[in-house]
């Protein structure tokens, strides 16, 4: 009984509970945390012409219960939730729960179709590996995985709906409206799933049991099925994170195609300060993410079976994708030349006579709706996009290293952080502090540390178990000496390289928040914001949208090719080379 009691109050479980309560409390206190006066929002929604007198505002605060204080507000919100009451929309005056349920049904349908696309694409990427027994097309799969959903949605809308007219541009009226959104969500997810499985299978197919089965005359189909069953359990948690990523990506995709899903509902509620609707939408998305993680954990236990549930099952090290050094160098050169050329121009100069001008020598990438040079805005936007990402990356590195020495505490917090896509956290931060670059950076930083902390924890465990540290303790070395001279240097270098590889991904996350209006605000030349601004006139001036889209695609491709090449050339610290091997990480 005592053992059971100790297990029930483990640090990871306690931290998970505390973080979940903190997130729920943040959602419940949104009306109090918001810098905008909720009473003024309700007044404008009810009667746009009524004068905002103190008496009218006080009456609304009393009606909403805002004058009772934050704790009473939180308690009232929780008690209403227990009764199934999500409140009433401040803007429309309708019940929140039916709107949330309707939006959730649409989003689940879209995510189901996207998951089908992802599985089909992943199967196509994995099939050559099962046939040939070695990796094939890993670089292509990795690039597909690195393309953000909002970018793919914009390009698909431009090409398939606007230029070719094959499919509707917006709405949710029939199956034809689902095709482009499902492709935009499913292709990156399928690329990631296919890459994870395709990278793991060659090492599995080289194991001894495969050779024995082949010698015994077992069919290739049966061997392939057994290899997949062997490879899948360690990857199931990653699959769960892919499904959570679909939740976050659905917000941007639903916005691009005007799909009335729960993500678009949450974003619209955040922008209109309809806090009850925002609370219900974010709560639904949070529960969806947590449920996805729980299903992934149960599926992993099911695949492992009772004999391996406690011990777990680790895959052999994956073979990195081979990348020629000229590929990342070429991508970097193209991106650097475009940015450098743009930095020589004025990004804020307005020339209405040249608005939406086509590319020319005077304006190599054309102009936007105000006649501003697109190349100049692209170049100057790199500083805010990549510079902010570097600051977030450094903060995530420090947090990951610190929590790597506290794996019990970090594991519980990581479960909650992994269940929250950047877009959802960005909506919460924007609702509380207002949209802006700082809020977007905070949102991404809050959930970007778990992979680094997990990597650091694995390395700390390996280093502490190595033989040379046992010798150091035997000769009387102090714990502080061992920590600062051996453990920390051995862990910091690999995790720092890991953090650097995640820099482009963080930049893309910041760009997605800017695209949704939750990050940098006009007239800042941030890449995501440039893409969002160009959507209004994408049919008349597609070059204005293609310029930031191509820049983000090059950044994603550079992240993948640079990461795969760096894995071939990185070396461990000589002092720990015999004892420590870096854990392969997914970029």
C-alpha positions in Angstrom: 0.0 0.0 0.0 2.8 2.4 0.8 4.4 1.7 -2.6 1.2 2.5 -4.3 0.8 5.7 -2.3 4.3 6.8 -3.2 3.7 6.0 -6.9 0.4 8.0 -6.9 2.2 11.2 -5.7 5.2 11.0 -8.0 6.9 14.3 -9.0 5.8 13.8 -12.6 2.2 13.3 -11.7 2.2 16.2 -9.2 3.7 18.5 -11.8 1.3 17.3 -14.5 -1.6 18.1 -12.2 -0.3 21.5 -11.2 0.4 22.5 -14.8 -3.1 21.4 -15.8 -4.7 23.4 -13.0 -2.6 26.4 -14.0 -3.7 26.2 -17.6 -7.4 25.8 -16.6 -7.1 28.7 -14.2 -5.6 30.9 -16.9 -8.5 30.1 -19.2 -11.0 30.7 -16.4 -9.4 34.1 -15.5 -9.2 35.4 -19.0 -11.9 38.1 -18.4 -9.8 39.4 -15.4 -6.3 38.9 -17.1 -7.3 40.8 -20.2 -6.1 44.4 -20.3 -9.2 45.4 -22.2 -12.4 46.2 -20.2 -14.8 43.3 -20.8 -17.7 45.5 -19.9 -16.8 47.9 -22.8 -16.7 44.9 -25.2 -20.1 43.7 -24.1 -21.5 47.3 -24.3 -20.3 47.7 -27.9 -21.6 44.3 -28.8 -25.1 45.0 -27.4 -25.4 48.6 -28.6 -22.7 50.2 -30.7 -24.3 53.7 -30.4 -24.8 53.7 -26.6 -22.4 56.0 -24.7 -19.9 54.2 -22.5 -20.8 55.8 -19.2 -19.5 54.6 -15.9 -23.1 53.7 -14.8 -23.6 51.5 -17.9 -20.3 49.8 -17.5 -20.8 49.2 -13.8 -24.2 47.6 -14.6 -22.6 45.2 -17.1 -19.8 44.3 -14.7 -22.3 43.4 -12.1 -24.3 41.4 -14.6 -21.3 39.5 -15.7 -19.9 39.0 -12.1 -16.7 40.9 -12.9 -16.9 43.0 -9.8 -16.6 40.0 -7.5 -12.8 39.6 -8.0 -10.7 37.0 -9.7 -11.1 34.1 -7.3 -14.9 34.4 -7.2 -14.9 34.7 -11.1 -12.8 31.5 -11.3 -15.0 29.6 -8.9 -18.1 30.6 -10.7 -16.6 29.5 -14.0 -15.6 26.1 -12.6 -19.0 25.5 -11.0 -20.8 26.4 -14.2 -18.5 24.0 -16.1 -19.4 21.1 -13.8 -23.1 21.8 -14.6 -22.3 21.8 -18.4 -22.8 25.5 -18.7 -20.1 27.2 -20.8 -21.7 30.6 -20.5 -23.2 33.0 -23.0 -21.4 34.8 -25.8 -20.7 38.4 -25.2 -21.0 39.3 -28.9 -23.9 37.2 -30.1 -25.8 36.5 -26.9 -26.2 32.8 -27.7 -25.1 29.8 -25.6 -21.4 29.0 -26.0 -21.7 25.2 -25.8 -23.7 24.6 -29.0 -21.3 26.8 -30.9 -18.3 24.9 -29.5 -19.9 21.5 -30.3 -20.7 22.6 -33.8 -17.2 23.9 -34.4 -15.6 20.8 -32.8 -17.6 18.5 -35.1 -16.3 20.4 -38.2 -12.7 20.3 -36.9 -12.9 16.6 -36.1 -14.2 15.9 -39.6 -11.4 18.0 -41.1 -8.7 16.4 -38.9 -10.1 12.9 -39.7 -9.7 13.6 -43.4 -6.2 15.1 -42.9 -5.2 12.0 -40.9 -6.3 9.8 -43.8 -4.2 11.9 -46.2 -1.3 11.6 -43.7 -1.5 7.8 -43.4 -1.7 7.3 -47.2 1.3 9.6 -47.7 3.3 7.9 -44.9 2.5 4.5 -46.4 3.8 5.6 -49.8 7.0 6.9 -48.2 7.5 3.7 -46.1 6.7 1.2 -48.9 10.1 1.6 -50.7 12.0 0.9 -47.4 10.1 -2.3 -46.9 10.8 -3.4 -50.5 14.5 -2.4 -50.6 15.4 -2.7 -47.0 17.0 0.7 -46.9 16.0 4.4 -46.8 14.5 6.0 -49.8 13.3 9.6 -50.2 14.0 10.5 -46.6 15.1 14.0 -47.6 11.8 14.6 -49.5 9.8 13.3 -46.5 11.7 15.6 -44.1 11.1 18.6 -46.3 7.4 17.9 -46.5 7.3 17.6 -42.7 9.0 21.0 -42.3 6.5 22.9 -44.4 4.0 24.8 -42.1 0.3 24.1 -42.7 -0.6 27.8 -43.2 2.0 28.1 -45.9 0.9 25.0 -47.8 -2.7 26.2 -47.4 -1.9 29.5 -49.0 -0.1 28.0 -51.9 -2.8 25.4 -52.5 -5.5 28.2 -52.4 -3.5 30.3 -54.9 -2.7 27.5 -57.3 -5.6 25.0 -57.2 -8.5 27.4 -56.3 -7.6 30.8 -57.7 -5.4 30.0 -60.8 -6.8 26.7 -61.9 -10.3 26.9 -60.4 -10.4 23.2 -59.6 -11.9 23.5 -56.1 -13.7 26.1 -53.9 -11.7 28.8 -52.3 -13.7 28.8 -49.0 -16.7 27.6 -47.1 -17.9 24.2 -45.8 -20.7 23.1 -48.1 -19.7 19.7 -49.3 -16.9 17.2 -49.7 -15.2 19.3 -52.3 -14.6 22.0 -49.7 -12.7 19.5 -47.6 -10.1 18.5 -50.2 -7.6 21.5 -50.0 -7.8 21.9 -46.2 -7.3 18.2 -45.7 -4.3 18.2 -48.0 -2.8 21.3 -46.3 -3.1 19.6 -42.9 -2.3 16.1 -44.0 0.8 16.5 -46.2 3.2 17.8 -43.5 1.8 15.3 -41.0 2.2 12.5 -43.5 5.7 13.6 -44.3 6.6 13.5 -40.6 5.0 10.1 -40.0 6.7 8.6 -43.1 10.0 10.0 -42.1 9.9 8.7 -38.6 9.0 5.2 -39.7 11.3 5.2 -42.7 14.2 6.3 -40.6 13.6 3.5 -38.0 12.9 0.6 -40.4 16.3 0.0 -41.9 17.9 -0.5 -38.5 15.1 -2.9 -37.6 15.5 -4.9 -40.8 19.2 -5.3 -40.0 18.4 -7.0 -36.7 19.3 -10.7 -36.3 15.7 -12.0 -36.1 15.0 -10.7 -39.6 17.9 -12.7 -41.1 16.7 -15.8 -39.2 13.2 -15.4 -40.5 14.4 -14.9 -44.1 16.5 -18.1 -43.8 13.5 -20.0 -42.5 11.6 -19.0 -45.6 9.1 -16.6 -44.0 7.3 -14.4 -46.6 8.3 -10.8 -47.1 4.8 -9.6 -46.2 5.0 -11.3 -42.8 8.5 -9.9 -42.2 7.4 -6.4 -43.2 4.4 -6.6 -40.8 6.6 -7.8 -37.9 9.1 -5.1 -38.7 6.4 -2.4 -38.6 5.1 -3.8 -35.3 8.7 -3.7 -33.9 9.2 -0.1 -35.1 5.9 1.4 -34.1 5.7 1.3 -30.3 8.7 3.7 -29.6 7.3 6.1 -32.3 3.7 6.2 -31.0 4.3 9.2 -28.7 5.6 11.0 -31.7 2.5 10.1 -33.6 0.4 11.6 -30.7 2.4 14.8 -31.0 1.6 14.8 -34.8 -2.1 14.5 -34.0 -1.8 17.4 -31.5 0.0 19.4 -34.3 -3.1 18.8 -36.5 -5.1 20.6 -33.8 -2.9 23.7 -33.9 -2.5 23.6 -37.7 -6.3 23.4 -38.1 -6.6 27.0 -36.7 -4.5 28.4 -39.6 -6.0 26.2 -42.2 -9.6 26.9 -41.1 -8.7 30.6 -41.2 -7.3 30.4 -44.8 -10.3 28.5 -46.2 -13.0 30.1 -43.9 -13.9 26.8 -42.4 -16.3 27.2 -39.5 -14.2 24.9 -37.1 -13.3 25.2 -33.5 -9.9 26.8 -34.3 -11.4 29.6 -36.4 -14.0 30.1 -33.7 -11.3 30.5 -31.0 -9.3 32.9 -33.1 -12.3 35.0 -33.9 -13.3 35.1 -30.2 -9.8 36.2 -29.2 -9.8 39.1 -31.8 -13.3 40.2 -30.8 -12.7 39.8 -27.1 -15.6 37.4 -26.8 -14.0 35.8 -23.8 -16.8 33.2 -22.9 -16.6 31.8 -26.5 -12.8 31.9 -26.3 -12.8 30.0 -23.0 -15.1 27.3 -24.4 -13.1 26.9 -27.6 -9.7 26.8 -25.9 -11.0 24.3 -23.3 -12.3 22.0 -26.1 -8.9 22.2 -27.9 -7.0 21.5 -24.7 -9.1 18.5 -23.9 -8.7 17.3 -27.5 -4.9 17.5 -27.2 -4.9 15.7 -23.8 -7.2 13.0 -25.1 -4.9 12.5 -28.1 -1.9 12.1 -25.8 -3.8 9.6 -23.6 -4.9 7.5 -26.6 -1.2 7.5 -27.9 0.0 6.2 -24.5 -2.7 3.5 -24.4 -1.9 2.4 -28.0 1.8 2.1 -27.1 1.0 -0.1 -24.1 -1.2 -2.2 -26.3 1.4 -2.6 -29.0 4.1 -3.5 -26.4 2.1 -6.1 -24.6 2.2 -7.0 -20.9 5.8 -8.3 -21.1 7.4 -5.1 -22.3 5.1 -2.4 -20.7 7.3 -1.8 -17.8 10.6 -2.2 -19.5 9.7 -0.3 -22.7 11.3 -0.9 -26.1 13.9 1.2 -27.7 14.8 1.3 -31.4 18.3 0.9 -32.7 19.8 4.3 -33.7 18.2 5.6 -36.9 20.3 6.2 -40.0 20.5 9.9 -40.8 19.4 11.1 -44.2 22.3 11.6 -46.5 22.6 15.2 -47.6 25.3 16.7 -49.8 26.9 19.8 -48.2 26.2 21.8 -51.4 22.4 21.6 -50.7 22.3 23.5 -47.4 25.0 25.9 -48.7 22.9 26.7 -51.8 19.7 27.3 -49.8 21.6 29.5 -47.4 23.2 31.5 -50.2 19.8 32.1 -52.0 18.2 33.2 -48.7 21.1 35.3 -47.6 21.3 37.2 -51.0 17.6 37.9 -50.9 17.7 39.2 -47.3 20.9 41.2 -47.9 19.5 42.8 -51.1 16.3 43.7 -49.2 18.1 45.3 -46.3 19.5 47.9 -48.7 16.0 49.2 -49.4 13.4 51.1 -47.4 10.6 48.7 -46.2 8.2 51.5 -45.1 8.3 53.9 -48.1 4.7 54.2 -49.4 4.0 54.9 -53.1 0.3 54.5 -53.9 1.0 55.2 -57.6 2.9 51.9 -57.7 0.6 49.7 -55.6 0.5 46.1 -56.6 3.1 46.6 -59.2 4.5 43.6 -61.0 8.1 42.5 -60.4 10.6 44.8 -62.2 14.1 46.1 -61.9 12.9 48.9 -59.6 11.0 46.4 -57.5 12.4 42.9 -58.1 9.6 41.2 -56.1 6.8 43.8 -56.9 5.0 45.9 -54.4 2.1 45.4 -51.9 -1.2 47.2 -51.6 0.4 50.4 -50.3 3.1 50.4 -52.9 5.8 49.3 -50.5 8.7 47.2 -51.9 8.2 43.5 -51.2 11.9 42.7 -51.3 12.7 45.4 -48.8 10.0 44.1 -46.4 11.2 40.6 -46.9 14.8 41.5 -46.0 14.0 43.6 -43.0 11.4 41.0 -41.8 14.2 38.5 -41.4 15.5 40.3 -38.4 12.3 40.2 -36.5 11.4 36.7 -37.6 14.8 35.0 -37.2 16.1 37.3 -34.5 13.1 36.7 -32.2 13.4 33.0 -32.9 17.1 33.1 -31.8 16.1 34.7 -28.4 13.3 32.1 -27.9 15.8 29.3 -28.9 18.3 30.5 -26.3 15.6 30.7 -23.6 14.4 27.2 -24.4 18.0 25.9 -24.3 18.5 27.3 -20.8 15.2 25.9 -19.5 15.8 22.5 -21.2 19.3 22.2 -19.6 17.9 23.1 -16.2 15.0 20.7 -16.3 17.2 18.0 -17.8 18.6 17.5 -14.3 15.1 17.3 -12.9 13.5 14.6 -15.1 10.7 13.8 -12.7 9.4 17.3 -12.6 10.0 18.0 -16.3 8.1 15.0 -17.5 4.8 16.1 -16.0 5.1 19.6 -17.3 6.2 18.4 -20.7 3.0 16.3 -21.1 0.9 19.4 -20.7 3.2 21.5 -22.9 3.1 18.9 -25.7 -0.7 18.9 -25.6 -0.8 22.7 -26.4 0.1 23.7 -29.9 1.8 27.2 -30.3 -1.3 28.6 -31.9 -3.5 27.8 -28.9 -1.0 29.2 -26.4 -0.7 32.3 -28.7 -4.4 32.8 -28.6 -4.3 32.7 -24.8 -1.4 35.1 -24.5 -2.9 37.4 -27.0 -6.2 37.4 -25.1 -4.4 38.3 -21.9 -1.7 40.6 -23.1 -2.7 41.6 -26.5 -1.2 40.6 -29.9 2.4 41.4 -30.5 5.9 40.1 -31.1 6.6 39.7 -27.3 3.4 37.8 -26.7 4.2 35.5 -29.7 7.7 34.9 -28.4 6.4 34.0 -24.9 3.8 31.6 -26.4 6.4 29.7 -28.4 8.9 29.7 -25.6 6.3 28.1 -23.2 6.1 25.0 -25.3 9.4 24.7 -27.1 11.5 23.4 -24.3 10.2 19.8 -23.8 12.3 18.1 -26.6 15.5 19.8 -25.3 14.7 18.8 -21.7 14.1 15.2 -22.8 17.4 15.2 -24.7 19.3 16.7 -21.8 17.7 14.2 -19.3 18.8 11.3 -21.5 22.4 12.6 -21.7 22.6 13.3 -18.0 21.5 9.8 -17.2 24.1 8.3 -19.6 26.9 10.5 -18.4 26.2 9.8 -14.7 26.3 6.1 -15.4 29.6 6.2 -17.3 32.7 4.5 -15.9 35.0 7.6 -15.9 32.7 9.4 -13.4 32.9 6.4 -11.1 36.7 6.8 -11.2 36.3 10.5 -10.5 34.3 9.8 -7.4 36.8 7.1 -6.3 39.6 9.7 -6.3 37.6 12.1 -4.2 36.2 14.5 -6.7 33.4 16.7 -5.3 29.8 16.6 -6.8 30.2 20.3 -7.8 33.5 19.5 -9.6 31.9 16.5 -11.4 28.8 18.6 -12.4 30.7 21.6 -13.7 33.7 19.9 -15.3 32.2 16.7 -16.7 28.4 16.4 -16.6 27.4 19.9 -17.7 30.0 20.3 -20.5 29.1 16.8 -21.9 25.4 17.6 -21.9 25.4 21.3 -22.9 27.2 20.8 -26.3 24.9 18.2 -27.8 21.7 19.9 -26.5 23.0 23.3 -27.8 23.3 21.8 -31.3 19.9 20.3 -30.9 18.5 23.8 -30.0 20.2 25.3 -33.0 18.6 22.8 -35.3 15.2 23.8 -33.9 15.8 27.5 -34.6 14.1 27.5 -38.1 11.1 25.6 -36.6 10.7 28.2 -33.9 10.9 30.9 -36.6 8.2 29.2 -38.5 6.0 28.9 -35.4 6.4 32.7 -34.8 5.6 33.3 -38.5 2.4 31.2 -38.1 1.3 33.4 -35.1 2.1 36.5 -37.2 0.0 35.1 -40.0 -3.0 34.7 -37.7 -2.6 38.2 -36.4 -1.4 37.1 -33.0 2.3 38.1 -33.4 3.9 41.2 -35.0 1.4 44.0 -35.9 1.4 46.3 -38.9 3.4 48.0 -40.3 6.1 45.6 -39.1 7.7 43.6 -42.0 7.4 40.2 -40.3 7.2 37.2 -42.7 4.0 35.7 -41.3 2.3 39.1 -41.3 3.4 39.8 -44.9 1.8 36.5 -45.9 -1.4 37.4 -44.0 -1.6 40.9 -45.5 -1.1 39.6 -49.1 -4.1 37.2 -48.8 -6.6 40.0 -49.5 -5.2 40.6 -53.0 -3.6 37.2 -53.8 -5.4 36.9 -57.0 -4.3 40.3 -58.4 -0.7 40.2 -57.1 0.3 36.7 -56.3 4.0 37.7 -56.2 3.4 39.5 -52.9 2.2 36.3 -51.3 4.8 34.0 -53.0 7.8 36.1 -51.8 7.3 35.4 -48.0 6.0 31.9 -48.9 9.1 31.0 -50.8 11.3 32.5 -48.0 9.6 30.4 -45.4 9.9 27.3 -47.6 13.6 27.9 -48.1 13.9 28.3 -44.3 12.1 25.0 -43.7 14.3 23.2 -46.4 17.4 24.7 -44.9 16.4 23.4 -41.4 16.0 19.9 -42.7 19.1 19.7 -45.0 21.3 21.6 -42.5 20.2 19.2 -39.7 20.9 16.1 -41.6 24.3 17.3 -42.8 25.3 18.4 -39.3 24.6 15.0 -38.0 27.3 13.6 -40.2 30.0 16.1 -39.2 29.3 16.7 -35.4 31.7 15.2 -32.9 31.5 14.5 -29.2 33.7 16.0 -26.6 36.9 13.8 -26.4 36.6 13.3 -22.7 33.3 11.5 -23.0 33.5 10.0 -26.5 33.8 6.4 -25.2 30.9 6.8 -22.8 28.2 8.9 -24.4 26.4 8.7 -27.6 24.1 11.5 -28.6 20.4 10.6 -28.8 19.0 11.0 -32.3 16.5 13.8 -32.3 13.7 14.7 -34.7 13.9 18.2 -36.2 
